Amino acid sequence: MSRLGKSPIAVPKGIEIKVVDKVLHVKGPKGNLSQELRDGVSIKIEEDVATVEVDETKDISSAFHGLYWSLLNNMIIGTSKGFEKKLVLIGVGYRATLQGQKLDLQIGLSHPTQLDIPTTVQVAVEKSTAIIITGADKHAVGQFAAAVRAKKPPEPYKGKGIRYENEFVRKKAGKAAKGKTG
């Protein structure tokens, strides 16, 4: 059994959890999420506490116990508070704009870079160099943030590119610094 999986999850007010035909549904003020449950995994809901239970007679790894606990916890947090990722564009002339359901990036490439924004994610641009990605689904928010960052990851010499807000990029010494030995 998983250590985390054994612990109960507190369900805040306004969150509705139900299991219908091996599909877990979580409904809250920020949206609705659903997750298919594997055979042998069940969710027990009592008043304001939810627990994940694994059938010991089935051949299920204990890792699934912790996995479904984490998925349920993320669904509850996502539908009540939501998730957010912030990206920063660093470089001369780098900027981002929203054009309907597309994110337009000017990142030093010869062609325009446009990304389709998924329907489960909301995107906001601040000061044309900060991108804020929010949504109820933690996976969708992280996946879209990673797709945006992958268009121009930060390079190690000048640090130009797209990075997460608190990401630290180790800088390398260039050719000029290499030859200077005392």
KADA-V860322 format. One record per backbone hydrogen bond with DSSP energy under -1.0 kcal/mol. NH is the residue of the N-H (numbers start at 1). CO is the residue of the C=O. If there is no record, write none. Layout:
BEGIN
NH_CO + NH_CO
END
This chain:
BEGIN
6_2 + 7_4 + 9_50 + 11_48 + 15_12 + 16_27 + 18_25 + 20_23 + 24_35 + 25_18 + 26_33 + 27_16 + 28_31 + 30_79 + 33_26 + 35_24 + 37_22 + 41_38 + 42_53 + 44_51 + 46_49 + 49_46 + 50_9 + 51_44 + 53_42 + 55_40 + 60_58 + 64_61 + 66_62 + 67_63 + 68_64 + 69_65 + 70_66 + 71_67 + 72_68 + 73_69 + 74_70 + 75_71 + 76_72 + 77_73 + 78_74 + 79_75 + 80_76 + 81_77 + 82_77 + 83_135 + 85_133 + 87_131 + 88_163 + 89_129 + 90_161 + 94_91 + 95_106 + 96_128 + 97_104 + 99_102 + 103_115 + 104_97 + 105_113 + 106_95 + 113_105 + 115_103 + 117_101 + 121_118 + 122_134 + 124_132 + 126_130 + 129_126 + 130_126 + 131_87 + 132_124 + 133_85 + 134_122 + 135_83 + 141_137 + 142_138 + 143_139 + 144_140 + 145_141 + 146_142 + 147_143 + 148_144 + 149_145 + 150_146 + 151_148 + 152_149 + 155_160 + 159_155 + 161_90 + 162_152 + 163_88 + 165_86 + 167_164 + 172_156 + 179_175 + 181_179
END
